[in-house]
Amino acid sequence: LFVARDEKRKRSQPGCDPETGETKGSHTYPRAPTTTVPSSNRGLKGKLDDDLLGTLKVNWTFWPAFHVLNFRFIEPPDRILYINAVQVLYNVFLVLKAAERGKKKDVDARGE
């Protein structure tokens, strides 16, 4: 059923011989129009250069320490609550770091 439907659809495409089903063009189905998005590789590379190592260092020192505290001092029923609370603090850190970067960009753009 699906094969017959696909064959019928294929033969109705522009550039396809209705008798044999062979394509005369480079593709069987019409392609959607493509748009090119301007590349922001420098923006991504700059962001990685500015933030990645510093954030990873904090991440690699922050979480192991809190997990040691979690498994050593927190009772099992309270561990999820503890980690969630610590995660909120870590997210605040990430937001502050992003805001700091934004302020730095604004100052650089103004030339101060």
N, CA and C of each residue as an Amber inpcrd file, in Angstrom:
protein
   336
   0.8230000  -1.1890000   0.0000000   0.0000000   0.0000000   0.0000000
   0.8720000   1.2600000   0.0000000   1.8490000   1.3320000   0.9340000
   2.6890000   2.5140000   1.0000000   3.6250000   2.6090000  -0.1940000
   4.1050000   1.4630000  -0.6860000   5.0110000   1.4670000  -1.8340000
   4.2940000   2.0190000  -3.0530000   3.0580000   1.5790000  -3.2820000
   2.2900000   2.0730000  -4.4280000   2.0460000   3.5750000  -4.3010000
   1.7240000   4.0310000  -3.1030000   1.4990000   5.4550000  -2.8870000
   2.7720000   6.2590000  -3.1460000   3.9000000   5.7410000  -2.6550000
   5.1650000   6.4430000  -2.8520000   5.5560000   6.4810000  -4.3210000
   5.3240000   5.3870000  -5.0350000   5.6310000   5.3550000  -6.4640000
   4.7810000   6.3700000  -7.2190000   3.4870000   6.4280000  -6.8800000
   2.5890000   7.3830000  -7.5310000   3.0500000   8.8100000  -7.2450000
   3.4390000   9.0750000  -5.9950000   3.9160000  10.3940000  -5.6050000
   5.2100000  10.7300000  -6.3410000   6.1020000   9.7530000  -6.4140000
   7.3880000   9.9490000  -7.0610000   7.1970000  10.2980000  -8.5340000
   6.2920000   9.6000000  -9.2010000   6.0750000   9.8330000 -10.6310000
   5.3870000  11.1630000 -10.9000000   4.7390000  11.7350000  -9.9160000
   4.0560000  13.0120000 -10.1270000   4.9800000  14.2000000  -9.8730000
   6.2200000  13.9280000  -9.4620000   7.1580000  15.0090000  -9.1690000
   7.6980000  15.6120000 -10.4640000   7.9930000  16.9140000 -10.4440000
   8.5870000  17.5270000 -11.6360000   9.9440000  16.9040000 -11.9350000
  10.2460000  16.7310000 -13.1990000  11.5260000  16.1550000 -13.6030000
  11.5180000  14.6470000 -13.5940000  10.3730000  14.0220000 -13.4190000
  10.2770000  12.5700000 -13.3550000   9.4520000  12.0880000 -14.5470000
   9.9400000  11.0610000 -15.2320000   9.2040000  10.4900000 -16.3560000
   8.0250000   9.6940000 -15.8090000   6.7690000  10.0740000 -16.1570000
   5.6080000   9.3910000 -15.5940000   5.5030000   7.9220000 -15.9930000
   6.1400000   7.5300000 -17.0920000   6.0550000   6.1430000 -17.5500000
   6.9990000   5.2270000 -16.7740000   8.2410000   5.6610000 -16.6130000
   9.2490000   4.7950000 -16.0030000   9.5220000   5.1240000 -14.5370000
   9.2270000   6.3460000 -14.1340000   9.5050000   6.7460000 -12.7620000
  10.9310000   7.2000000 -12.5600000  11.7140000   7.2740000 -13.6510000
  13.1020000   7.7080000 -13.5400000  13.1650000   9.2170000 -13.4550000
  14.1020000   9.6910000 -12.6690000  14.2480000  11.1370000 -12.5300000
  15.1880000  11.6510000 -13.5960000  14.9160000  12.8530000 -14.0200000
  15.7740000  13.4920000 -15.0020000  16.6600000  14.5370000 -14.3460000
  16.3300000  14.8650000 -13.1120000  17.1040000  15.8890000 -12.3950000
  18.0240000  15.2620000 -11.3840000  18.4770000  16.0680000 -10.4690000
  19.4240000  15.6000000  -9.4610000  18.7330000  15.0210000  -8.2360000
  17.4170000  15.1930000  -8.1310000  16.7180000  14.6580000  -6.9730000
  15.2920000  14.2940000  -7.3660000  14.6860000  13.4260000  -6.5790000
  13.3430000  12.9480000  -6.8730000  12.2930000  13.9060000  -6.3390000
  12.4440000  14.3010000  -5.0950000  11.4540000  15.1520000  -4.4550000
  11.9230000  16.5960000  -4.4650000  11.0060000  17.5310000  -4.6280000
  11.4430000  18.9250000  -4.5690000  11.9650000  19.2470000  -3.1710000
  12.9610000  20.0430000  -3.1190000  13.5730000  20.3720000  -1.8290000
  13.0040000  21.6720000  -1.3000000  12.9780000  21.7550000   0.0020000
  12.5160000  22.9770000   0.6430000  13.5470000  24.0680000   0.4060000
  13.1040000  25.2900000   0.2720000  14.0790000  26.3700000   0.0970000
  14.9650000  26.4740000   1.3290000  16.2060000  26.7100000   1.1000000
  17.1410000  26.8010000   2.2160000  17.5310000  28.2530000   2.4200000
  17.7370000  28.5820000   3.6470000  18.2260000  29.9130000   3.9670000
  19.5470000  29.7370000   4.6820000  20.4120000  30.6550000   4.4580000
  21.6990000  30.5760000   5.1400000  21.6600000  31.4990000   6.3410000
  22.0650000  30.9640000   7.4500000  22.1380000  31.7290000   8.6820000
  23.5610000  32.2330000   8.8080000  23.7380000  33.5120000   9.0640000
  25.0990000  34.0170000   9.1980000  25.8480000  33.2570000  10.2880000
  27.0440000  32.9040000   9.9810000  27.8560000  32.1350000  10.9290000
  28.3220000  33.0230000  12.0650000  28.1700000  32.5250000  13.2700000
  28.6500000  33.2660000  14.4340000  29.7260000  32.4540000  15.1330000
  30.6130000  31.8720000  14.3240000  31.6720000  31.0350000  14.9040000
  32.5770000  31.8370000  15.8190000  32.8540000  33.0700000  15.4670000
  33.7180000  33.8770000  16.3290000  33.0260000  34.1320000  17.6620000
  31.7210000  34.3580000  17.6290000  31.0000000  34.5730000  18.8690000
  31.0600000  33.3650000  19.7750000  30.8800000  32.1870000  19.1970000
  30.9410000  30.9550000  19.9770000  32.3630000  30.7040000  20.4600000
  33.3400000  30.8710000  19.5640000  34.7300000  30.6510000  19.9630000
  35.1390000  31.6320000  21.0590000  34.7140000  32.8760000  20.9170000
  35.0390000  33.8740000  21.9400000  34.4150000  33.5280000  23.2770000
  33.1630000  33.0630000  23.2270000  32.4830000  32.6890000  24.4670000
  33.1960000  31.4990000  25.1240000  33.5800000  30.5090000  24.3160000
  34.2950000  29.3580000  24.8680000  35.6340000  29.7750000  25.4480000
  36.3530000  30.6350000  24.7140000  37.6460000  31.0990000  25.2160000
  37.5040000  31.8710000  26.5270000  36.4590000  32.6980000  26.6120000
  36.2770000  33.5340000  27.8050000  35.7830000  32.7710000  29.0200000
  34.8580000  31.8430000  28.8060000  34.1190000  31.2720000  29.9350000
  34.3550000  29.7950000  30.2090000  34.6950000  29.0230000  29.2250000
  34.6750000  27.5710000  29.3960000  35.6150000  27.0860000  30.4970000
  36.8660000  27.4430000  30.4130000  37.8220000  26.9090000  31.3960000
  37.5110000  27.3690000  32.8160000  37.1670000  28.6350000  32.9680000
  36.8340000  29.1350000  34.3030000  35.6160000  28.4390000  34.8840000
  34.5940000  28.2640000  34.0480000  33.3710000  27.5940000  34.5180000
  33.6410000  26.1320000  34.8280000  34.4290000  25.4590000  33.9850000
  34.7460000  24.0520000  34.2480000  35.5510000  23.8840000  35.5340000
  36.4880000  24.7850000  35.7810000  37.2780000  24.6950000  37.0190000
  36.3770000  24.8150000  38.2460000  35.4580000  25.7790000  38.2020000
  34.5250000  25.9290000  39.3250000  33.6500000  24.6870000  39.4370000
  33.1630000  24.2070000  38.2930000  32.3100000  23.0210000  38.2760000
  33.0300000  21.8130000  38.8800000  34.2780000  21.5940000  38.4850000
  35.0240000  20.4270000  38.9500000  35.4680000  20.5400000  40.4110000
  35.5030000  21.7330000  40.9620000  35.8260000  21.8520000  42.3820000
  34.5720000  21.9530000  43.2350000  33.5400000  22.5510000  42.6990000
  32.2970000  22.7800000  43.4350000  31.5450000  21.4680000  43.6890000
  31.2380000  20.7340000  42.6380000  30.3760000  19.5580000  42.7990000
  31.0060000  18.4160000  43.5880000  32.2520000  18.0490000  43.3700000
  32.8070000  16.9740000  44.2030000  32.7780000  17.2960000  45.6920000
  33.0760000  18.5500000  46.0410000  33.0580000  18.9280000  47.4540000
  31.6490000  18.7810000  48.0410000  30.6440000  19.2390000  47.3030000
  29.2840000  19.1520000  47.8210000  28.7540000  17.7200000  47.8260000
  29.2390000  16.8950000  46.9110000  28.8160000  15.4890000  46.9450000
  29.4560000  14.7460000  48.1180000  30.6870000  15.0990000  48.4560000
  31.3110000  14.5000000  49.6470000  30.5020000  14.8690000  50.8800000
  30.1520000  16.1550000  50.9890000  29.3200000  16.5740000  52.1210000
  27.9740000  15.8600000  52.1080000  27.4060000  15.7200000  50.9150000
  26.1010000  15.0820000  50.7650000  26.1280000  13.6410000  51.2870000
  27.0960000  12.8710000  50.8210000  27.1130000  11.4560000  51.2030000
  27.6710000  11.2210000  52.6030000  28.4060000  12.1760000  53.1330000
  28.9720000  11.9890000  54.4750000  28.0170000  12.4680000  55.5770000
  27.3410000  13.5950000  55.3700000  26.5990000  14.2050000  56.4670000
  25.0860000  14.2810000  56.2830000  24.5840000  14.1110000  55.1010000
  23.1500000  14.2660000  54.8470000  22.4770000  12.8980000  54.8870000
  21.3780000  12.8290000  55.5700000  20.6150000  11.5750000  55.6500000
  20.0250000  11.2380000  54.2760000  19.9370000   9.9520000  53.9370000
  19.4360000   9.5620000  52.6080000  18.0990000  10.1890000  52.1940000
  17.1100000  10.3000000  53.0740000  15.8580000  10.9130000  52.6040000
  15.9920000  12.3960000  52.2310000  17.0230000  13.0640000  52.7490000
  17.1840000  14.4970000  52.5080000  18.1890000  14.8270000  51.4100000
  18.7960000  13.8270000  50.8120000  19.8630000  14.0840000  49.8420000
  19.3750000  14.8080000  48.5910000  18.2250000  14.4410000  48.0770000
  17.7030000  15.0930000  46.8740000  17.4210000  16.5710000  47.1530000
  16.8230000  16.8470000  48.2880000  16.5420000  18.2390000  48.6590000
  17.8430000  19.0370000  48.7770000  18.8470000  18.4460000  49.3950000
  20.1400000  19.1090000  49.5560000  20.7660000  19.4290000  48.1960000
  20.8230000  18.4380000  47.3240000  21.4450000  18.6440000  46.0100000
  20.6550000  19.6690000  45.1980000  19.3240000  19.6420000  45.3020000
  18.5260000  20.6380000  44.5880000  18.8050000  22.0450000  45.1070000
  18.9420000  22.1880000  46.4130000  19.2500000  23.5030000  46.9820000
  20.6320000  23.9720000  46.5230000  21.5950000  23.0790000  46.5130000
  22.9360000  23.4260000  46.0460000  22.8980000  23.7720000  44.5610000
  22.0850000  23.0600000  43.7920000  21.9600000  23.3430000  42.3620000
  21.4300000  24.7560000  42.1230000  20.5040000  25.1950000  42.9480000
  19.9920000  26.5660000  42.8340000  21.1340000  27.5570000  43.0560000
  21.9620000  27.3180000  44.0570000  23.1090000  28.2020000  44.3060000
  24.0810000  28.2010000  43.1330000  24.3160000  27.0360000  42.5650000
  25.2200000  26.9440000  41.4140000  24.6330000  27.6790000  40.2080000
  23.3320000  27.5870000  40.0180000  22.6840000  28.3020000  38.9180000
  22.7820000  29.8180000  39.1220000  22.6660000  30.2670000  40.3610000
  22.8450000  31.6910000  40.6560000  24.2610000  32.1160000  40.2640000
  25.2480000  31.2880000  40.5920000  26.6270000  31.5720000  40.1910000
  26.7390000  31.7160000  38.6770000  26.1320000  30.7930000  37.9350000
  26.2130000  30.8500000  36.4740000  25.5340000  32.1060000  35.9300000
  24.4100000  32.4810000  36.5060000  23.7070000  33.6900000  36.0660000
  24.5560000  34.9250000  36.3570000  25.1650000  34.9800000  37.5280000
  26.0110000  36.1210000  37.8630000  27.2180000  36.2030000  36.9340000
  27.7820000  35.0640000  36.5970000  28.9170000  35.0350000  35.6700000
  28.4920000  35.5400000  34.2960000  27.3140000  35.1250000  33.8300000
  26.8120000  35.5900000  32.5330000  26.5190000  37.0880000  32.5780000
  25.9630000  37.5830000  33.6930000  25.6790000  39.0070000  33.8260000
  26.9780000  39.8090000  33.8400000  27.9900000  39.2850000  34.4980000
  29.2940000  39.9460000  34.5420000  29.8730000  40.0530000  33.1400000
  29.7290000  38.9870000  32.3690000  30.2160000  38.9930000  30.9920000
  29.4430000  40.0180000  30.1590000  28.1220000  40.1020000  30.3910000
  27.3070000  41.0760000  29.6730000  27.7070000  42.5030000  29.9850000
  27.9920000  42.7850000  31.2620000  28.4350000  44.1320000  31.6530000
  29.7800000  44.4580000  31.0130000  30.6560000  43.4710000  30.9820000
  31.9730000  43.6700000  30.3720000  31.8230000  43.9870000  28.8850000
  30.9060000  43.2830000  28.2130000  30.6500000  43.5440000  26.7980000
  30.1330000  44.9580000  26.5860000  29.2180000  45.4080000  27.4730000
  28.6610000  46.7540000  27.3550000  29.7480000  47.8130000  27.5300000
  30.6180000  47.6100000  28.4990000  31.7000000  48.5670000  28.7420000
  32.6410000  48.5850000  27.5460000  32.9660000  47.4070000  26.9950000
  33.8430000  47.3340000  25.8410000  33.2110000  48.0050000  24.6240000
  31.9090000  47.8590000  24.4600000  31.2030000  48.4520000  23.3170000
  31.1910000  49.9720000  23.4180000  31.0990000  50.4980000  24.6370000
  31.1020000  51.9630000  24.8360000  32.4950000  52.5420000  24.7840000
  33.4990000  51.7030000  24.9230000  34.8840000  52.1690000  24.8780000
  35.3620000  52.8000000  26.1580000  34.7780000  52.4110000  27.2560000
  35.1850000  52.9730000  28.5560000  36.3700000  52.2340000  29.1210000
